């Protein structure tokens, strides 16, 4: 497993030892003071545009005390909601005495933390959250995201699971006051991450950072979860809370991968500093929100010129996802028939999603920005002077110092190292649903066909039993259960069926033992001894009748 002596040498007073012997370092309240110090203004130091990030509020002088009070309120609310308080999942160990977690959650971003909260509400606390990133850098917000704000409405919720004290608004008002909330348009991404950090600390969630999962294997009745470090743990169930690319990878066209060295291009979703391309000309392939945000960031940090190439003839304006922010759709999509689900998903993805207004406005401020519409790329090559020539579908050619790729993501488990060994046996929508021959949405067929509680299903039952214990709470759940596994707006509706499925499976595995315990249940609830002087015994002849 792991070297406990080496672990103990690194032990600090803030670390928490789990029953398995593994340690996690919860985010402490004191460790969040840096967040409060740094959140007064959020902007680039050398921003060269007339636009300013839409947030310049000041942290309240007593914000630290207010956050402490809010955390106390969270704990009080949890106490109010304690019933039923008994832990009900029996501890398990392997045949060799190794600790077994009830659930391992892969991904410590907003979805993974929310799953942890949901399990705690159901009195399941023997779980572990693993994330490959350092603490505070889980998910996109402090890594590759270059947007100023979340695009979701500020009142969007989900992680709090109906607890107002845990809601993002409560955190924001503790730090900036109710007037600050009223003045807020949308959440700055840095503030959203700070809220998630506090959320994790307030619930004392067991997150192990710098822990990248390498694979899964069925080991008896349990799942062996192995890390790239060589360490491993056993778990009864596994949840993949791995975000947008969690069922595949970020796309790079073959004519780029094969024709130019990797040093010539960068993914828009790579965690890199746009300042590295100051003074250079850059081409961005793809006009999704991530492409626009990266282009804006490059321009703001001094790129000599940025050109976005987009396949469509014009910039999308209407966002169909805004129409779908209705509880009826979000809660009941999962209960529709396959044909009804397919009709909705096909329509939604036909509309597409436009860039944010912020992204467009930021780029439009620069005379050295260009938008090449109606043209994707067909070829790339390295020039004699070590630059990159791009050939577009309209026949034009242009030379740049560097390329940024924002072509979206694939949904193909074969592109995920941890899923590759059994990827070919994951049941997909193409296996159960027939799309019309003229349909243009066949790529949606590659999404996994999940159970109602978001478990994988085997194409060939019994061939890869590990799939029956893995739950897909990433963007791969989109076609089965709307946007619950990869979008904030659907989080509060995707969590309940997942938590129900996990706890149902755990209960059914333990149910025979619980039933056996009822035969010997003798805990006294009522003591009748006080009635001794009041009892009238039945006549013997009646007793013997």
C-alpha positions as CSV (number, residue, x, y, z in Angstrom):
1,X,0.0,0.0,0.0
2,X,2.0,2.9,1.2
3,X,4.9,3.8,3.6
4,X,3.3,4.8,6.8
5,X,6.6,5.7,8.5
6,X,7.4,8.1,5.7
7,X,3.9,9.5,6.0
8,X,4.3,10.0,9.7
9,X,7.5,11.9,9.2
10,X,5.6,14.5,7.1
11,X,2.6,14.6,9.5
12,X,1.4,18.0,10.6
13,X,-1.0,18.9,13.3
14,X,-3.5,19.9,10.6
15,X,-3.6,16.5,8.9
16,X,-6.4,14.1,9.5
17,X,-5.7,10.3,9.7
18,X,-8.4,8.2,8.1
19,X,-9.3,4.7,9.2
20,X,-7.3,3.4,6.2
21,X,-4.1,5.0,7.5
22,X,-4.2,7.5,4.7
23,X,-4.0,11.1,5.6
24,X,-5.7,14.2,4.2
25,X,-5.0,17.8,5.0
26,X,-8.3,19.6,5.4
27,X,-8.4,23.3,4.4
28,X,-8.5,25.1,7.7
29,X,-10.3,28.4,8.3
30,X,-7.0,30.0,9.2
31,X,-5.6,28.9,5.8
32,X,-8.3,30.9,4.1
33,X,-7.1,34.3,5.3
34,X,-5.0,34.6,2.2
35,X,-8.2,34.4,0.1
36,X,-9.7,37.3,2.0
37,X,-6.5,39.3,1.5
38,X,-6.4,38.7,-2.2
39,X,-10.0,39.1,-3.1
40,X,-10.3,42.9,-2.8
41,X,-9.7,43.4,-6.5
42,X,-9.5,40.8,-9.2
43,X,-7.6,42.0,-12.3
44,X,-4.4,41.6,-14.3
45,X,-1.7,43.9,-13.0
46,X,-0.8,45.0,-16.6
47,X,-4.3,45.0,-18.1
48,X,-4.0,47.2,-21.2
49,X,-7.7,47.6,-22.1
50,X,-10.3,50.1,-21.2
51,X,-12.4,47.3,-19.8
52,X,-12.0,46.3,-16.3
53,X,-13.0,43.0,-14.7
54,X,-16.6,43.4,-13.5
55,X,-15.7,43.2,-9.8
56,X,-14.0,45.6,-7.5
57,X,-15.8,45.2,-4.1
58,X,-13.9,45.4,-0.9
59,X,-13.7,42.6,1.7
60,X,-15.5,43.7,4.9
61,X,-13.2,44.5,7.8
62,X,-14.9,41.9,10.0
63,X,-15.1,39.3,7.2
64,X,-13.0,36.7,9.1
65,X,-15.3,36.9,12.1
66,X,-18.4,36.8,9.9
67,X,-17.1,33.7,8.1
68,X,-16.4,32.0,11.5
69,X,-20.0,32.7,12.5
70,X,-21.2,31.3,9.3
71,X,-19.2,28.2,9.8
72,X,-20.7,27.8,13.2
73,X,-24.2,28.2,11.7
74,X,-23.4,25.4,9.2
75,X,-22.5,23.1,12.1
76,X,-25.7,24.1,14.0
77,X,-27.8,23.4,10.9
78,X,-26.2,20.1,10.4
79,X,-27.1,19.3,14.0
80,X,-30.7,20.3,13.4
81,X,-30.8,17.9,10.4
82,X,-29.0,15.1,12.3
83,X,-31.9,12.6,12.4
84,X,-31.5,9.8,11.8
85,X,-28.1,10.1,13.3
86,X,-27.0,6.4,13.5
87,X,-24.3,5.2,11.1
88,X,-25.7,2.3,9.3
89,X,-23.0,1.1,6.9
90,X,-20.9,-1.8,8.4
91,X,-17.2,-1.3,8.2
92,X,-15.4,-3.6,5.8
93,X,-11.9,-4.9,5.6
94,X,-10.3,-7.1,2.9
95,X,-9.2,-10.7,3.6
96,X,-5.7,-9.3,4.4
97,X,-7.1,-6.7,6.9
98,X,-6.9,-3.7,4.6
99,X,-9.4,-0.9,5.2
100,X,-12.2,-0.6,2.6
101,X,-13.9,2.7,1.8
102,X,-17.5,2.7,1.1
103,X,-17.1,5.3,-1.7
104,X,-14.0,6.8,-3.4
105,X,-14.8,10.0,-5.3
106,X,-12.4,10.8,-8.1
107,X,-12.3,14.6,-8.5
108,X,-12.4,17.2,-5.8
109,X,-14.0,20.1,-7.7
110,X,-17.5,21.3,-7.2
111,X,-19.1,18.0,-8.2
112,X,-16.9,15.8,-6.0
113,X,-17.3,18.0,-3.0
114,X,-21.1,18.0,-3.5
115,X,-21.1,14.2,-3.6
116,X,-19.2,14.1,-0.3
117,X,-21.8,16.5,1.2
118,X,-24.6,14.3,0.0
119,X,-23.0,11.2,1.5
120,X,-22.6,12.9,4.9
121,X,-26.3,13.9,4.9
122,X,-27.1,10.2,4.5
123,X,-24.7,9.3,7.4
124,X,-22.1,7.7,5.1
125,X,-18.7,9.1,6.2
126,X,-16.3,6.4,5.2
127,X,-15.4,7.9,1.9
128,X,-12.3,9.5,0.3
129,X,-12.1,12.3,-2.3
130,X,-9.0,12.1,-4.6
131,X,-7.8,15.0,-6.8
132,X,-4.7,15.2,-8.9
133,X,-4.4,19.0,-8.3
134,X,-2.9,20.8,-5.3
135,X,-5.5,22.1,-2.8
136,X,-7.4,25.1,-4.1
137,X,-6.6,24.3,-7.8
138,X,-9.2,21.6,-8.3
139,X,-11.3,22.1,-11.5
140,X,-10.9,24.9,-14.0
141,X,-11.3,28.0,-12.0
142,X,-7.8,28.6,-10.9
143,X,-6.0,26.7,-13.7
144,X,-7.0,27.0,-17.3
145,X,-10.1,29.1,-17.1
146,X,-9.6,32.6,-18.4
147,X,-13.1,33.9,-18.1
148,X,-13.8,36.8,-15.8
149,X,-17.0,35.3,-14.3
150,X,-19.0,32.1,-14.3
151,X,-21.7,32.3,-17.0
152,X,-24.3,30.9,-14.7
153,X,-26.7,33.3,-12.9
154,X,-25.3,34.3,-9.5
155,X,-28.1,32.6,-7.6
156,X,-27.2,29.2,-9.1
157,X,-26.9,26.6,-6.4
158,X,-26.2,22.9,-5.9
159,X,-23.4,22.0,-3.5
160,X,-25.5,23.2,-0.5
161,X,-28.2,20.6,-1.0
162,X,-30.9,22.7,0.5
163,X,-28.9,24.1,3.4
164,X,-29.0,27.9,3.1
165,X,-26.0,28.4,5.4
166,X,-23.8,26.4,2.9
167,X,-25.0,28.3,-0.1
168,X,-22.7,30.5,-2.1
169,X,-24.8,33.5,-1.4
170,X,-24.3,33.0,2.4
171,X,-20.5,32.9,1.9
172,X,-20.5,36.0,-0.3
173,X,-22.6,38.0,2.1
174,X,-20.3,37.0,5.0
175,X,-17.3,38.3,3.1
176,X,-18.8,41.3,1.2
177,X,-22.1,42.0,2.9
178,X,-25.7,41.9,1.6
179,X,-25.1,45.1,-0.3
180,X,-22.2,43.5,-2.1
181,X,-24.5,40.6,-3.1
182,X,-27.1,43.0,-4.5
183,X,-24.4,44.7,-6.5
184,X,-22.9,41.5,-7.9
185,X,-23.8,40.5,-11.5
186,X,-22.1,37.1,-11.8
187,X,-19.6,35.2,-9.8
188,X,-15.9,35.9,-10.5
189,X,-14.3,32.6,-11.0
190,X,-11.7,33.2,-8.3
191,X,-14.5,33.9,-5.8
192,X,-16.3,30.8,-6.7
193,X,-13.2,28.7,-6.0
194,X,-12.8,30.5,-2.7
195,X,-16.4,29.6,-1.8
196,X,-15.6,26.0,-2.7
197,X,-12.5,26.1,-0.5
198,X,-14.6,27.3,2.4
199,X,-17.3,24.7,1.7
200,X,-14.7,22.0,1.9
201,X,-13.3,23.4,5.1
202,X,-16.7,23.9,6.8
203,X,-17.7,20.3,6.2
204,X,-14.2,18.9,6.9
205,X,-14.4,16.8,3.8
206,X,-11.6,14.1,3.4
207,X,-9.8,15.3,0.3
208,X,-6.4,13.9,-0.7
209,X,-4.8,16.3,-3.2
210,X,-1.9,15.6,-5.6
211,X,-3.4,12.1,-6.0
212,X,-4.0,11.1,-9.7
213,X,-6.0,8.0,-10.3
214,X,-4.3,5.5,-12.8
215,X,-6.8,2.7,-12.9
216,X,-9.5,0.5,-11.4
217,X,-9.7,-3.3,-11.0
218,X,-12.3,-5.6,-9.4
219,X,-10.7,-7.4,-6.5
220,X,-13.2,-9.8,-5.0
221,X,-16.2,-7.8,-4.0
222,X,-14.3,-4.5,-3.9
223,X,-12.7,-2.1,-6.4
224,X,-9.0,-1.5,-6.3
225,X,-8.3,2.2,-7.0
226,X,-4.6,2.7,-8.0
227,X,-2.8,6.0,-8.2
228,X,0.0,7.0,-10.5
229,X,2.2,7.1,-7.5
230,X,1.7,3.3,-7.1
231,X,-0.4,3.7,-4.0
232,X,-3.8,2.1,-3.9
233,X,-7.0,1.8,-1.8
234,X,-10.0,-0.5,-1.8
235,X,-13.6,0.8,-2.1
236,X,-17.0,-0.7,-2.5
237,X,-18.1,2.0,-4.9
238,X,-16.4,4.6,-7.1
239,X,-17.8,8.0,-8.4
240,X,-16.1,9.7,-11.3
241,X,-16.6,13.5,-10.7
242,X,-14.0,14.4,-13.3
243,X,-15.6,17.3,-15.2
244,X,-16.2,18.1,-18.8
245,X,-13.4,15.9,-20.2
246,X,-14.0,13.1,-17.8
247,X,-15.2,10.6,-20.4
248,X,-12.5,11.4,-23.0
249,X,-10.0,14.1,-23.7
250,X,-9.5,17.5,-25.3
251,X,-9.4,17.2,-29.1
252,X,-6.4,18.0,-31.2
253,X,-6.9,17.4,-35.0
254,X,-4.6,14.8,-36.5
255,X,-3.2,17.3,-39.0
256,X,-1.9,19.3,-36.1
257,X,-0.6,16.4,-34.0
258,X,1.2,14.8,-36.9
259,X,2.4,17.9,-38.8
260,X,3.9,20.2,-36.2
261,X,5.8,19.6,-33.0
262,X,4.0,19.8,-29.7
263,X,5.9,22.9,-28.8
264,X,4.1,24.7,-31.7
265,X,0.6,24.4,-30.2
266,X,-1.1,24.6,-26.8
267,X,-4.6,23.6,-25.7
268,X,-6.9,26.4,-24.6
269,X,-7.5,24.2,-21.6
270,X,-3.8,23.9,-20.6
271,X,-2.8,25.5,-17.4
272,X,-0.4,28.0,-18.9
273,X,0.3,31.7,-18.5
274,X,-0.7,33.8,-21.5
275,X,2.0,36.2,-20.7
276,X,4.5,33.7,-22.2
277,X,3.2,34.8,-25.7
278,X,3.6,38.5,-25.2
279,X,4.7,40.1,-28.5
280,X,3.8,37.0,-30.5
281,X,1.1,36.3,-33.1
282,X,-1.4,33.6,-32.2
283,X,-4.1,31.7,-34.0
284,X,-7.0,30.1,-32.0
285,X,-8.9,27.2,-33.5
286,X,-12.4,27.2,-32.2
287,X,-14.9,29.9,-31.2
288,X,-16.4,28.3,-28.1
289,X,-16.3,30.2,-24.8
290,X,-12.9,28.8,-23.8
291,X,-11.4,29.9,-27.1
292,X,-12.7,33.5,-26.7
293,X,-11.6,33.7,-23.1
294,X,-8.1,32.5,-24.0
295,X,-7.9,34.9,-26.9
296,X,-8.9,37.8,-24.7
297,X,-6.3,36.8,-22.1
298,X,-3.6,36.6,-24.7
299,X,-4.5,40.1,-26.0
300,X,-4.7,41.6,-22.5
301,X,-1.3,40.2,-21.7
302,X,0.4,41.7,-24.7
303,X,0.1,39.3,-27.7
304,X,1.0,41.1,-30.9
305,X,-2.1,39.7,-32.6
306,X,-4.7,37.0,-32.1
307,X,-7.0,35.5,-34.8
308,X,-9.9,33.2,-33.9
309,X,-10.9,30.7,-36.7
310,X,-14.5,29.5,-36.4
311,X,-16.4,27.0,-38.5
312,X,-19.7,28.8,-38.3
313,X,-20.6,31.7,-40.6
314,X,-21.3,33.9,-37.7
315,X,-21.1,34.2,-33.9
316,X,-23.9,32.4,-32.1
317,X,-26.2,34.7,-30.2
318,X,-29.0,32.6,-28.7
319,X,-28.2,30.3,-25.7
320,X,-30.7,27.5,-25.6
321,X,-29.3,26.4,-22.2
322,X,-30.8,29.5,-20.6
323,X,-34.3,28.3,-21.6
324,X,-33.6,25.0,-20.0
325,X,-32.9,26.5,-16.6
326,X,-36.3,25.2,-15.3
327,X,-36.8,22.7,-12.5
328,X,-39.2,20.8,-14.7
329,X,-36.6,20.0,-17.3
330,X,-33.7,19.6,-14.9
331,X,-35.5,17.3,-12.5
332,X,-37.5,15.2,-14.8
333,X,-35.3,14.8,-17.9
334,X,-34.0,11.6,-16.4
335,X,-37.5,10.1,-16.3
336,X,-38.3,10.7,-19.9
337,X,-38.1,7.9,-22.5
338,X,-35.0,7.3,-24.5
339,X,-36.7,8.8,-27.6
340,X,-37.8,11.9,-25.7
341,X,-34.3,12.4,-24.2
342,X,-32.7,12.0,-27.6
343,X,-35.1,14.6,-29.1
344,X,-34.2,17.1,-26.5
345,X,-30.4,16.5,-26.5
346,X,-30.2,16.6,-30.3
347,X,-32.1,19.9,-30.4
348,X,-30.0,21.5,-27.7
349,X,-26.7,20.6,-29.3
350,X,-27.9,21.7,-32.7
351,X,-28.4,25.2,-31.2
352,X,-24.9,25.2,-29.7
353,X,-23.7,27.6,-27.0
354,X,-22.5,31.1,-27.8
355,X,-19.4,32.7,-26.2
356,X,-20.0,35.0,-23.2
357,X,-20.6,38.7,-23.8
358,X,-17.6,39.4,-21.6
359,X,-15.4,37.3,-23.9
360,X,-16.6,39.1,-27.0
361,X,-16.3,42.5,-25.4
362,X,-12.8,41.9,-24.2
363,X,-11.5,40.8,-27.6
364,X,-13.3,43.6,-29.4
365,X,-11.3,46.2,-27.5
366,X,-8.2,45.4,-29.4
367,X,-7.4,46.5,-33.0
368,X,-5.0,43.5,-33.3
369,X,-7.8,41.0,-32.9
370,X,-9.3,39.3,-35.9
371,X,-12.2,36.8,-36.3
372,X,-12.0,34.5,-39.3
373,X,-15.6,33.3,-39.8
374,X,-16.7,30.3,-41.9
375,X,-13.3,28.7,-42.0
376,X,-11.8,25.8,-40.0
377,X,-8.3,24.5,-40.6
378,X,-7.4,21.8,-43.0
379,X,-3.6,21.7,-42.7
380,X,-0.6,23.0,-40.7
381,X,3.1,23.0,-41.4
382,X,6.3,24.5,-39.9
383,X,7.9,27.2,-42.0
384,X,11.6,27.7,-42.7
385,X,11.8,30.3,-40.0
386,X,10.2,28.0,-37.4
387,X,6.8,29.6,-37.4
388,X,3.5,27.8,-38.2
389,X,1.5,28.1,-41.4
390,X,-2.2,27.4,-41.2
391,X,-4.3,26.5,-44.2
392,X,-8.0,27.2,-43.8
393,X,-11.0,25.5,-45.4
394,X,-11.6,28.7,-47.5
395,X,-8.2,28.3,-49.2
396,X,-6.5,31.1,-47.3
397,X,-3.1,30.7,-45.6
398,X,-1.6,32.6,-42.7
399,X,1.6,32.3,-40.6
400,X,1.6,32.6,-36.8
401,X,4.1,32.2,-34.0
402,X,1.9,29.8,-32.0
403,X,-1.4,28.0,-32.1
404,X,-4.0,27.5,-29.4
405,X,-6.5,24.7,-29.9
406,X,-10.1,24.9,-28.6
407,X,-11.8,22.2,-30.5
408,X,-13.8,20.8,-27.6
409,X,-13.6,17.3,-26.2
410,X,-14.1,13.7,-27.2
411,X,-16.4,11.3,-25.4
412,X,-14.5,8.1,-25.7
413,X,-13.4,6.1,-22.7
414,X,-10.5,4.7,-24.7
415,X,-8.9,8.1,-24.3
416,X,-9.0,7.8,-20.5
417,X,-6.1,5.7,-19.1
418,X,-8.0,4.7,-16.0
419,X,-11.0,3.5,-18.1
420,X,-9.2,2.1,-21.2
421,X,-8.9,-1.5,-20.0
422,X,-12.7,-2.0,-20.0
423,X,-13.7,0.9,-22.3
424,X,-14.9,-1.4,-25.1
425,X,-17.4,-3.1,-22.7
426,X,-19.1,0.2,-21.6
427,X,-22.7,0.2,-23.0
428,X,-23.1,3.3,-25.2
429,X,-26.2,5.0,-26.6
430,X,-25.4,3.7,-30.0
431,X,-25.9,0.2,-28.6
432,X,-29.5,0.8,-27.5
433,X,-30.8,3.7,-29.6
434,X,-31.0,3.9,-33.4
435,X,-30.6,7.4,-34.9
436,X,-32.2,8.2,-38.3
437,X,-29.8,7.6,-41.2
438,X,-29.8,11.3,-42.1
439,X,-29.0,12.4,-38.6
440,X,-26.0,14.6,-38.1
441,X,-25.8,14.0,-34.3
442,X,-24.2,10.6,-34.4
443,X,-21.3,11.7,-32.2
444,X,-23.8,11.9,-29.3
445,X,-24.1,8.1,-29.7
446,X,-20.7,7.7,-28.1
447,X,-22.0,8.9,-24.7
448,X,-22.4,6.1,-22.1
449,X,-25.8,4.6,-21.6
450,X,-26.1,4.8,-17.8
451,X,-28.6,3.5,-15.2
452,X,-31.0,5.9,-13.6
453,X,-28.5,6.3,-10.7
454,X,-25.6,7.0,-13.2
455,X,-23.9,3.7,-13.0
456,X,-22.1,2.3,-16.0
457,X,-23.7,-0.7,-17.7
458,X,-21.8,-3.6,-19.4
459,X,-22.3,-4.2,-23.1
460,X,-21.4,-7.9,-22.4
461,X,-22.8,-8.6,-18.9
462,X,-20.3,-10.3,-16.6
463,X,-17.2,-9.5,-18.7
464,X,-16.1,-6.5,-16.7
465,X,-17.9,-6.5,-13.3
466,X,-16.0,-3.5,-12.1
467,X,-18.2,-1.3,-14.2
468,X,-21.2,-2.2,-12.0
469,X,-19.5,-0.4,-9.1
470,X,-18.5,2.8,-11.0
471,X,-20.8,5.8,-11.2
472,X,-20.4,8.4,-13.9
473,X,-21.0,11.9,-12.5
474,X,-19.1,13.9,-15.2
475,X,-20.2,15.3,-18.5
476,X,-20.6,11.7,-19.8
477,X,-24.0,11.7,-17.9
478,X,-25.4,14.4,-20.2
479,X,-27.5,12.3,-22.5
480,X,-28.8,10.0,-19.8
481,X,-29.5,12.6,-17.1
482,X,-29.3,16.1,-18.6
483,X,-26.5,18.3,-17.4
484,X,-26.1,16.9,-13.9
485,X,-22.5,15.7,-14.2
486,X,-20.7,18.6,-15.8
487,X,-22.7,21.8,-15.3
488,X,-23.4,23.8,-12.2
489,X,-27.0,24.5,-13.2
490,X,-27.9,20.9,-13.1
491,X,-25.9,19.9,-10.0
492,X,-28.7,20.1,-7.5
493,X,-30.9,17.8,-9.6
494,X,-28.2,15.3,-10.6
495,X,-27.0,14.7,-7.0
496,X,-30.2,13.1,-5.5
497,X,-30.4,10.2,-7.9
498,X,-26.7,9.6,-7.6
499,X,-26.7,9.6,-3.8
500,X,-29.9,7.5,-3.8
501,X,-28.1,5.0,-6.0
502,X,-25.0,4.8,-3.9
503,X,-26.8,4.4,-0.6
504,X,-29.3,2.0,-2.1
505,X,-26.5,-0.3,-3.3
506,X,-24.7,0.0,0.1
507,X,-27.9,-0.8,2.0
508,X,-28.8,-3.8,-0.2
509,X,-25.4,-5.3,0.3
510,X,-25.7,-4.9,4.1
511,X,-29.5,-5.6,4.4
512,X,-29.2,-9.3,5.3
513,X,-26.9,-8.5,8.2
514,X,-29.2,-5.7,9.4
515,X,-32.2,-8.0,9.2
516,X,-30.3,-10.6,11.3
517,X,-29.6,-8.0,13.9
518,X,-33.3,-7.4,14.4
519,X,-33.8,-10.9,15.8
520,X,-31.5,-10.1,18.8
521,X,-32.6,-6.5,19.2
522,X,-33.2,-6.0,23.0
523,X,-32.6,-2.4,23.6
524,X,-35.1,-1.3,26.2
525,X,-37.3,1.6,25.1
526,X,-40.1,1.2,27.7
527,X,-39.6,0.1,31.3
528,X,-42.9,-1.4,32.6
529,X,-41.6,-2.0,36.2
530,X,-43.4,1.0,37.5
531,X,-46.7,-0.8,36.7
532,X,-46.0,-3.7,39.2
533,X,-48.6,-2.6,41.7
534,X,-51.2,-2.0,39.1
535,X,-51.2,-5.3,37.2
536,X,-54.2,-7.6,37.4
537,X,-53.3,-11.1,36.4
538,X,-55.7,-13.2,34.3
539,X,-57.6,-15.9,36.1
540,X,-55.8,-19.3,35.9
541,X,-58.8,-21.0,34.3
542,X,-58.8,-18.3,31.6
543,X,-55.0,-18.7,31.1
544,X,-55.3,-22.4,30.7
545,X,-58.3,-22.2,28.4
